[in-house]
Amino acid sequence: MSAILWLVLVCCGSAASAASTTEPVPADKAAAIPQRIIALAPHITEMLYAVGAGERLVGVSAYSDYPAAARELPEVANYAGVNLEAILALQPDLVIAWKTGNVAADVSRLQQFGINVAFSDPLLISDIAAELRHLGQLTGNQQQANTLASQFEQQLAAIRKAYKDKPRLKVFFSMGTEPLTSVANQAWPAQAMSLCAADNIIAGAKGDYPQPGLEQVLQAQPEVIIQATAGARPADNRFWQQYPVLPAVASNQFVTVDADLLYRTSPRTIQGIEQLCQALDRFR
């Protein structure tokens, strides 16, 4: 996995801090609950804080920047691999790895050293609730995790209901223009667009992060162009202004969403989806 793609998949937390409480644990079970946890992906870090286990984190991966407390923890992994020596020095009793994001050989080495490794691998937006429950079970914070997971499921169901009969929009998601890069299939923004009653003009592309030709976009005539920036800062539309033949450009129908919320799997993903849906509603 390239550094750029890994950054896209994990990127962009903001500085706000998530609430975190630790549930009381019976004394006879306390010994089995991990007290020194390492998270090998930013979404794992964020979810652990969300379920109330953040105070037990002793190491994280690069780009673990939400909540703010995560930034103070030692970094022991990045897109290129894990720092085995640093992990061993931290003496974790649980390492939670990203099954499709971390290097498999690195994870195997951790297990060979006798380290307890569990996995996280959400593939669908609906998987976020299951991941929260899974992490709650691993950390002994089931009650907080179950409550948060149920809230997420209710919010997701409400979005599905609100948008299932909305007029459809033809949209193009521009991740970048040098080269032109977009999303399709199971990429998180692609799933979000589907929830918002938006038809992705390159839905049939191969891979989750395809690089379509400009001619393909011009032929598809998207009504809206979506771009994501950190903190939803105004996007640079100069590239697209060269192509007024596109309905989105002719009508100035651009949407900018917060990459912090839309690119990472966490409870905050709901906020990113809601932001996207509401922005698209302006052009229906």
Secondary structure as GFF3:
##gff-version 3
##sequence-region A 1 284
A	DSSP	alpha_helix	3	10	.	.	.	ID=ss1
A	DSSP	alpha_helix	27	30	.	.	.	ID=ss2
A	DSSP	beta_strand	37	39	.	.	.	ID=ss3
A	DSSP	alpha_helix	42	50	.	.	.	ID=ss4
A	DSSP	three_ten_helix	54	56	.	.	.	ID=ss5
A	DSSP	beta_strand	57	61	.	.	.	ID=ss6
A	DSSP	three_ten_helix	68	72	.	.	.	ID=ss7
A	DSSP	beta_strand	75	78	.	.	.	ID=ss8
A	DSSP	beta_strand	81	82	.	.	.	ID=ss9
A	DSSP	alpha_helix	84	90	.	.	.	ID=ss10
A	DSSP	beta_strand	94	98	.	.	.	ID=ss11
A	DSSP	alpha_helix	104	112	.	.	.	ID=ss12
A	DSSP	beta_strand	117	120	.	.	.	ID=ss13
A	DSSP	alpha_helix	127	139	.	.	.	ID=ss14
A	DSSP	alpha_helix	142	163	.	.	.	ID=ss15
A	DSSP	beta_strand	169	174	.	.	.	ID=ss16
A	DSSP	beta_strand	176	177	.	.	.	ID=ss17
A	DSSP	beta_strand	180	181	.	.	.	ID=ss18
A	DSSP	alpha_helix	188	195	.	.	.	ID=ss19
A	DSSP	beta_strand	198	200	.	.	.	ID=ss20
A	DSSP	alpha_helix	214	220	.	.	.	ID=ss21
A	DSSP	beta_strand	224	229	.	.	.	ID=ss22
A	DSSP	three_ten_helix	230	232	.	.	.	ID=ss23
A	DSSP	three_ten_helix	240	242	.	.	.	ID=ss24
A	DSSP	alpha_helix	247	250	.	.	.	ID=ss25
A	DSSP	beta_strand	254	258	.	.	.	ID=ss26
A	DSSP	alpha_helix	259	262	.	.	.	ID=ss27
A	DSSP	alpha_helix	269	281	.	.	.	ID=ss28
###
